[in-house]
Amino acid sequence: MDINIDDLKKFLENKVNELRKETEYYEYLLSLVESGELSRVRSNRASIDSIKSVTNEVIAEVYFSPPTLRIVAKRPIHVTQAQLGVINRILQEEKNQSGIEYEVSSDREYIKEILINNINEQIVYTKIKAEMQTLLERIYS
């Protein structure tokens, strides 16, 4: 039985990435329990998704457990002040329309995480995710 080293390496890398993703999800759930946020979650339909670049590289993980959405950068994403302003403007407009609360965690010129609360409708989640995905793809490329 011949074992192709490249195939084995690719399989193991994929498995490690899957396990990392799963670990991040459980860490997120644990943080909800520890912070008391879990008591405010109205549904158990939690989901995890990814925002990918045009080259299919994962830019950020998207954790959604109504009413909370977290977009966590895999690596800090470099942004200019103008780009950060666009992100804030999009989220502020959504805040005015649907009453969300948001916080963009950044370290100087790098975005680490976007936390959005009070997402009470699927359409609001879908809209925000699509806008952030489009914007982060453009920033990352």
Residue frames as a rotation matrix with the C-alpha (Angstrom) as fourth column:
MET 1
0.583 0.812 0.000 0.00
0.812 -0.583 0.000 0.00
0.000 0.000 -1.000 0.00
ASP 2
-0.508 -0.753 0.419 1.58
0.764 -0.618 -0.184 3.24
0.398 0.226 0.889 -1.17
ILE 3
0.413 0.566 -0.714 0.91
0.803 -0.596 -0.008 6.39
-0.430 -0.570 -0.700 0.80
ASN 4
0.118 -0.299 0.947 1.16
0.676 -0.674 -0.297 9.67
0.727 0.676 0.123 -1.03
ILE 5
-0.476 -0.426 -0.769 2.89
0.872 -0.338 -0.352 12.05
-0.110 -0.839 0.533 1.38
ASP 6
-0.970 0.121 0.209 1.39
-0.058 -0.957 0.284 15.15
0.235 0.263 0.936 -0.25
ASP 7
-0.124 0.986 -0.109 -2.14
-0.078 0.100 0.992 13.77
0.989 0.131 0.065 0.08
LEU 8
0.124 0.103 -0.987 -1.52
0.887 0.435 0.156 12.79
0.446 -0.894 -0.037 3.68
LYS 9
-0.800 -0.487 -0.349 -0.10
0.590 -0.744 -0.313 16.23
-0.107 -0.457 0.883 4.45
LYS 10
-0.759 0.578 0.299 -3.10
-0.281 -0.705 0.651 17.95
0.587 0.410 0.698 2.82
PHE 11
0.133 0.826 -0.547 -5.52
0.305 0.491 0.816 15.71
0.943 -0.275 -0.186 4.73
LEU 12
-0.097 -0.249 -0.964 -3.81
0.986 0.106 -0.127 16.44
0.133 -0.963 0.235 8.05
GLU 13
-0.967 -0.253 0.007 -3.67
0.252 -0.965 -0.071 20.19
0.025 -0.067 0.997 7.40
ASN 14
-0.425 0.888 0.175 -7.38
-0.259 -0.305 0.917 20.22
0.868 0.344 0.359 6.57
LYS 15
0.244 0.501 -0.830 -8.20
0.623 0.575 0.530 18.21
0.743 -0.646 -0.172 9.68
VAL 16
-0.523 -0.511 -0.682 -6.13
0.850 -0.377 -0.368 20.55
-0.069 -0.772 0.632 11.89
ASN 17
-0.946 0.198 0.255 -7.93
-0.117 -0.946 0.303 23.58
0.301 0.257 0.918 10.37
GLU 18
-0.046 0.978 -0.202 -11.33
-0.013 0.202 0.979 21.97
0.999 0.048 0.003 10.98
LEU 19
0.148 0.052 -0.988 -10.42
0.898 0.411 0.156 21.24
0.414 -0.910 0.015 14.59
ARG 20
-0.858 -0.462 -0.224 -9.16
0.512 -0.802 -0.307 24.81
-0.038 -0.379 0.925 15.10
LYS 21
-0.657 0.687 0.310 -12.44
-0.300 -0.615 0.729 26.13
0.692 0.386 0.610 13.74
GLU 22
0.251 0.760 -0.600 -14.40
0.320 0.520 0.792 23.84
0.914 -0.391 -0.113 16.03
THR 23
-0.252 -0.437 -0.864 -12.24
0.959 0.008 -0.284 24.84
0.131 -0.900 0.417 19.02
GLU 24
-0.978 -0.098 0.185 -12.84
0.097 -0.995 -0.019 28.55
0.186 -0.001 0.982 18.30
TYR 25
-0.218 0.973 0.073 -16.57
-0.211 -0.120 0.970 27.92
0.953 0.196 0.232 18.17
TYR 26
0.357 0.335 -0.872 -16.55
0.687 0.538 0.488 26.19
0.632 -0.774 -0.038 21.56
GLU 27
-0.640 -0.612 -0.465 -14.37
0.769 -0.508 -0.389 28.95
0.001 -0.606 0.795 23.02
TYR 28
-0.793 0.433 0.428 -16.93
-0.215 -0.857 0.468 31.45
0.569 0.279 0.773 21.78
LEU 29
0.221 0.921 -0.321 -19.78
0.062 0.315 0.947 29.50
0.973 -0.229 0.013 23.37
LEU 30
0.020 -0.306 -0.952 -17.81
0.956 0.284 -0.071 29.27
0.292 -0.909 0.298 26.62
SER 31
-0.925 -0.378 0.039 -17.26
0.358 -0.901 -0.247 33.04
0.128 -0.215 0.968 26.56
LEU 32
-0.340 0.887 0.313 -21.03
-0.286 -0.414 0.864 33.50
0.896 0.205 0.395 26.18
VAL 33
0.421 0.478 -0.771 -21.69
0.518 0.570 0.637 31.31
0.744 -0.668 -0.008 29.19
GLU 34
-0.272 -0.653 -0.707 -19.02
0.958 -0.116 -0.261 33.03
0.088 -0.749 0.657 31.29
SER 35
-0.964 -0.144 0.222 -20.14
0.152 -0.988 0.020 36.54
0.217 0.053 0.975 30.37
GLY 36
-0.540 0.831 -0.132 -23.82
0.213 -0.017 -0.977 35.86
-0.814 -0.555 -0.168 31.02
GLU 37
-0.641 0.268 -0.720 -24.71
-0.728 -0.510 0.458 36.58
-0.244 0.817 0.522 27.39
LEU 38
-0.952 0.218 -0.216 -26.19
0.098 0.882 0.460 33.12
0.291 0.417 -0.861 27.01
SER 39
-0.545 0.789 -0.282 -29.24
0.592 0.125 -0.796 34.04
-0.593 -0.601 -0.535 29.07
ARG 40
-0.141 0.484 -0.864 -30.14
-0.394 -0.828 -0.400 36.68
-0.908 0.284 0.307 26.47
VAL 41
-0.913 -0.198 -0.357 -29.87
-0.404 0.312 0.860 34.33
-0.059 0.929 -0.365 23.49
ARG 42
-0.108 0.990 0.088 -33.40
-0.865 -0.050 -0.500 33.65
-0.491 -0.130 0.862 22.29
SER 43
0.854 0.378 -0.357 -32.68
-0.516 0.700 -0.494 30.71
0.063 0.606 0.793 20.06
ASN 44
0.356 -0.750 0.557 -30.28
-0.167 0.535 0.828 27.83
-0.919 -0.388 0.065 19.95
ARG 45
0.859 0.007 0.511 -29.67
0.477 0.347 -0.807 28.16
-0.184 0.938 0.295 16.25
ALA 46
0.392 -0.822 -0.413 -26.02
-0.330 -0.544 0.771 29.11
-0.859 -0.166 -0.485 16.50
SER 47
0.926 -0.146 0.349 -23.97
0.377 0.432 -0.819 29.05
-0.031 0.890 0.455 13.32
ILE 48
0.154 -0.932 -0.329 -20.39
-0.006 -0.334 0.942 29.44
-0.988 -0.143 -0.057 12.27
ASP 49
0.885 0.107 0.452 -19.25
0.450 0.043 -0.892 30.61
-0.115 0.993 -0.010 8.86
SER 50
-0.119 -0.977 -0.174 -16.17
0.712 -0.206 0.671 32.04
-0.692 -0.044 0.720 7.17
ILE 51
0.879 0.150 -0.453 -15.39
-0.195 -0.754 -0.628 35.12
-0.436 0.640 -0.633 5.14
LYS 52
0.252 -0.786 0.564 -12.90
0.699 0.551 0.456 34.21
-0.669 0.279 0.688 2.44
SER 53
-0.206 -0.437 -0.876 -10.72
-0.385 -0.787 0.483 36.21
-0.900 0.436 -0.006 0.11
VAL 54
0.587 0.394 -0.708 -10.96
-0.784 0.058 -0.618 35.89
-0.202 0.917 0.343 -3.65
THR 55
-0.257 -0.749 -0.611 -8.09
-0.754 0.551 -0.358 33.38
0.604 0.369 -0.706 -3.40
ASN 56
0.472 0.632 -0.615 -10.24
-0.101 0.732 0.674 31.30
0.876 -0.256 0.409 -1.00
GLU 57
-0.642 -0.688 -0.339 -8.12
0.357 0.122 -0.926 32.15
0.678 -0.716 0.167 2.04
VAL 58
0.343 0.788 -0.512 -10.11
0.852 -0.031 0.522 32.49
0.395 -0.615 -0.682 5.27
ILE 59
-0.326 -0.365 0.872 -10.05
0.062 -0.929 -0.366 36.15
0.943 -0.066 0.326 6.33
ALA 60
-0.670 0.203 0.714 -12.41
-0.729 -0.357 -0.584 35.91
0.137 -0.912 0.387 9.29
GLU 61
-0.793 0.500 -0.347 -14.72
0.533 0.846 0.000 33.55
0.294 -0.185 -0.938 11.14
VAL 62
-0.507 0.735 0.450 -18.35
-0.603 -0.675 0.425 34.55
0.616 -0.056 0.786 11.59
TYR 63
-0.868 0.259 -0.424 -20.09
0.472 0.695 -0.543 33.34
0.154 -0.671 -0.725 14.75
PHE 64
-0.561 0.752 0.347 -23.83
-0.576 -0.655 0.489 33.97
0.595 0.075 0.800 14.96
SER 65
-0.632 0.476 -0.612 -25.94
0.721 0.650 -0.238 33.02
0.284 -0.592 -0.754 17.92
PRO 66
-0.087 0.643 0.761 -28.98
0.236 -0.729 0.642 35.28
0.968 0.236 -0.089 17.93
PRO 67
0.930 0.355 0.090 -28.94
0.340 -0.747 -0.571 38.08
-0.135 0.562 -0.816 18.87
THR 68
0.483 -0.827 -0.287 -25.11
-0.349 -0.483 0.803 38.24
-0.803 -0.288 -0.522 18.82
LEU 69
0.935 -0.300 0.190 -22.83
0.291 0.339 -0.895 38.26
0.204 0.891 0.405 15.78
ARG 70
0.474 -0.862 -0.179 -19.04
-0.212 -0.309 0.927 38.11
-0.854 -0.402 -0.330 16.07
ILE 71
0.934 -0.358 0.017 -16.70
0.085 0.177 -0.981 38.53
0.348 0.917 0.196 13.13
VAL 72
0.678 -0.730 0.088 -13.22
-0.139 -0.010 0.990 37.49
-0.722 -0.684 -0.108 14.26
ALA 73
0.609 -0.543 -0.578 -10.21
-0.764 -0.208 -0.610 38.11
0.211 0.814 -0.542 12.02
LYS 74
0.900 -0.369 -0.231 -7.99
0.373 0.927 -0.028 35.07
0.224 -0.061 0.973 11.52
ARG 75
-0.313 -0.926 -0.209 -5.08
0.950 -0.306 -0.070 37.51
0.001 -0.221 0.975 11.50
PRO 76
-0.005 0.308 -0.951 -5.34
0.349 -0.891 -0.290 41.21
-0.937 -0.334 -0.103 12.24
ILE 77
0.254 0.219 0.942 -6.60
0.967 -0.039 -0.252 42.96
-0.018 0.975 -0.222 9.10
HIS 78
-0.694 -0.585 -0.419 -4.75
0.551 -0.807 0.214 46.15
-0.463 -0.082 0.883 8.12
VAL 79
0.325 0.829 0.455 -7.16
0.943 -0.322 -0.086 49.02
0.075 0.457 -0.886 7.45
THR 80
-0.733 -0.433 0.524 -6.79
0.426 -0.893 -0.143 52.69
0.530 0.118 0.840 6.67
GLN 81
-0.828 0.454 -0.330 -8.79
0.074 -0.495 -0.866 55.30
-0.556 -0.741 0.376 8.57
ALA 82
-0.513 0.648 -0.563 -11.03
-0.858 -0.396 0.327 55.69
-0.011 0.651 0.759 5.52
GLN 83
-0.465 0.308 -0.830 -11.77
-0.170 0.889 0.426 51.94
0.869 0.339 -0.361 5.42
LEU 84
-0.813 0.156 -0.561 -12.46
0.579 0.321 -0.749 51.90
0.063 -0.934 -0.352 9.15
GLY 85
-0.770 0.537 -0.344 -14.78
-0.392 -0.824 -0.409 54.85
-0.503 -0.180 0.845 8.62
VAL 86
-0.438 0.605 -0.665 -16.71
-0.717 0.211 0.665 52.92
0.542 0.768 0.341 5.97
ILE 87
-0.600 0.185 -0.779 -17.14
0.402 0.911 -0.093 49.96
0.692 -0.369 -0.621 8.34
ASN 88
-0.827 0.254 -0.502 -18.38
0.420 -0.314 -0.851 52.27
-0.374 -0.915 0.153 11.10
ARG 89
-0.698 0.585 -0.412 -20.71
-0.679 -0.724 0.122 54.12
-0.228 0.365 0.903 8.72
ILE 90
-0.465 0.515 -0.720 -22.30
-0.317 0.663 0.678 50.87
0.827 0.543 -0.145 7.49
LEU 91
-0.570 0.208 -0.795 -22.82
0.694 0.639 -0.330 49.65
0.440 -0.740 -0.508 11.04
GLN 92
-0.876 0.255 -0.410 -24.10
0.087 -0.752 -0.654 53.05
-0.475 -0.608 0.636 12.21
GLU 93
-0.608 0.683 -0.405 -26.67
-0.746 -0.316 0.587 53.11
0.273 0.659 0.701 9.39
GLU 94
-0.330 0.466 -0.821 -27.84
0.138 0.884 0.446 49.64
0.934 0.034 -0.357 10.44
LYS 95
-0.797 0.025 -0.604 -27.96
0.604 -0.008 -0.797 50.80
-0.024 -1.000 -0.008 14.05
ASN 96
-0.824 0.492 -0.280 -30.25
-0.448 -0.869 -0.209 53.66
-0.346 -0.047 0.937 13.02
GLN 97
-0.390 0.686 -0.615 -32.48
-0.713 0.198 0.673 51.32
0.583 0.701 0.411 10.98
SER 98
0.235 0.499 -0.834 -32.74
-0.048 0.863 0.503 48.23
0.971 -0.079 0.227 13.18
GLY 99
0.731 0.143 0.668 -31.36
-0.602 -0.328 0.728 49.18
0.323 -0.934 -0.153 16.59
ILE 100
0.628 -0.589 -0.508 -28.22
0.541 0.800 -0.258 47.03
0.559 -0.113 0.822 16.63
GLU 101
0.825 -0.562 0.065 -25.32
-0.438 -0.563 0.701 47.79
-0.357 -0.606 -0.711 18.93
TYR 102
0.825 -0.565 -0.029 -21.78
0.375 0.585 -0.719 47.28
0.423 0.582 0.694 17.66
GLU 103
0.680 -0.731 -0.059 -18.15
-0.383 -0.423 0.821 47.50
-0.625 -0.535 -0.568 18.64
VAL 104
0.836 -0.523 -0.163 -15.15
0.014 0.318 -0.948 47.33
0.548 0.791 0.273 16.31
SER 105
0.778 -0.629 0.005 -12.06
0.071 0.096 0.993 46.08
-0.625 -0.772 0.119 18.14
SER 106
0.789 -0.567 0.237 -8.91
0.260 -0.041 -0.965 47.40
0.557 0.822 0.115 16.55
ASP 107
0.488 -0.760 -0.429 -5.31
0.577 -0.088 0.812 47.89
-0.655 -0.644 0.396 17.46
ARG 108
-0.396 -0.555 -0.732 -4.12
-0.111 -0.762 0.638 51.04
-0.912 0.334 0.240 15.73
GLU 109
-0.320 0.203 -0.926 -4.43
-0.922 -0.291 0.255 50.14
-0.218 0.935 0.280 12.04
TYR 110
-0.865 -0.060 -0.499 -5.60
-0.223 0.935 0.275 46.54
0.450 0.349 -0.822 12.46
ILE 111
0.142 0.954 0.263 -9.10
-0.929 0.037 0.368 45.15
0.342 -0.297 0.892 12.95
LYS 112
-0.898 -0.404 0.175 -9.29
-0.440 0.808 -0.391 42.16
0.016 -0.428 -0.904 15.27
GLU 113
-0.706 0.706 -0.050 -13.01
0.701 0.688 -0.190 41.69
-0.100 -0.169 -0.980 15.82
ILE 114
-0.715 0.639 0.282 -16.42
-0.489 -0.747 0.451 43.16
0.499 0.185 0.847 15.11
LEU 115
-0.842 0.475 -0.254 -19.08
0.522 0.599 -0.608 42.45
-0.137 -0.645 -0.752 17.73
ILE 116
-0.702 0.691 0.171 -22.72
-0.457 -0.621 0.636 43.19
0.546 0.369 0.752 16.92
ASN 117
-0.887 0.455 -0.081 -25.63
0.334 0.509 -0.794 42.75
-0.319 -0.731 -0.603 19.34
ASN 118
-0.267 0.917 -0.296 -29.42
-0.185 -0.350 -0.918 43.00
-0.946 -0.190 0.263 19.06
ILE 119
-0.777 0.095 -0.622 -29.74
-0.611 0.124 0.782 41.23
0.151 0.988 -0.039 15.71
ASN 120
-0.468 0.702 0.537 -33.33
-0.371 0.395 -0.840 40.07
-0.802 -0.592 0.076 15.99
GLU 121
0.707 0.695 -0.129 -34.13
-0.391 0.233 -0.891 39.26
-0.589 0.680 0.436 12.38
GLN 122
0.291 -0.573 0.766 -32.45
0.610 0.728 0.313 36.90
-0.737 0.376 0.562 9.91
ILE 123
0.707 0.035 0.706 -32.58
0.655 -0.409 -0.636 39.56
0.267 0.912 -0.312 7.20
VAL 124
0.886 -0.426 0.182 -30.51
-0.462 -0.838 0.292 41.95
0.028 -0.342 -0.939 9.34
TYR 125
0.359 -0.769 0.529 -27.89
-0.116 0.525 0.843 39.21
-0.926 -0.364 0.100 9.92
THR 126
0.365 -0.178 0.914 -27.77
0.831 0.506 -0.233 38.36
-0.420 0.844 0.333 6.22
LYS 127
0.891 0.024 0.453 -27.43
0.270 -0.830 -0.488 42.02
0.365 0.558 -0.746 5.23
ILE 128
0.741 -0.645 0.187 -24.65
-0.604 -0.519 0.604 42.78
-0.293 -0.561 -0.774 7.73
LYS 129
0.283 -0.652 0.703 -22.73
0.167 0.755 0.634 39.60
-0.944 -0.062 0.323 6.88
ALA 130
0.531 -0.033 0.847 -22.93
0.841 0.142 -0.522 40.33
-0.103 0.989 0.103 3.14
GLU 131
0.929 -0.174 0.327 -21.79
-0.091 -0.963 -0.255 43.93
0.359 0.207 -0.910 3.61
MET 132
0.568 -0.753 0.332 -18.90
-0.598 -0.100 0.795 42.97
-0.565 -0.651 -0.507 5.89
GLN 133
0.357 -0.421 0.834 -17.89
0.493 0.843 0.214 40.11
-0.793 0.335 0.508 3.58
THR 134
0.726 -0.039 0.687 -17.76
0.644 -0.311 -0.698 42.39
0.241 0.950 -0.201 0.54
LEU 135
0.872 -0.367 0.324 -15.87
-0.415 -0.905 0.090 45.07
0.260 -0.213 -0.942 2.43
LEU 136
0.486 -0.719 0.496 -13.33
-0.424 0.303 0.854 42.73
-0.764 -0.625 -0.158 4.06
GLU 137
0.508 -0.282 0.814 -12.69
0.712 0.669 -0.213 40.98
-0.484 0.688 0.541 0.73
ARG 138
0.793 -0.174 0.584 -11.86
0.331 -0.681 -0.653 44.34
0.512 0.711 -0.482 -0.85
ILE 139
0.760 -0.526 0.381 -9.69
-0.649 -0.584 0.488 45.45
-0.033 -0.618 -0.785 2.07
TYR 140
0.502 -0.549 0.669 -7.83
-0.120 0.721 0.682 42.14
-0.857 -0.423 0.296 2.14
SER 141
0.621 -0.230 0.749 -7.04
0.736 0.498 -0.458 41.99
-0.268 0.836 0.479 -1.59
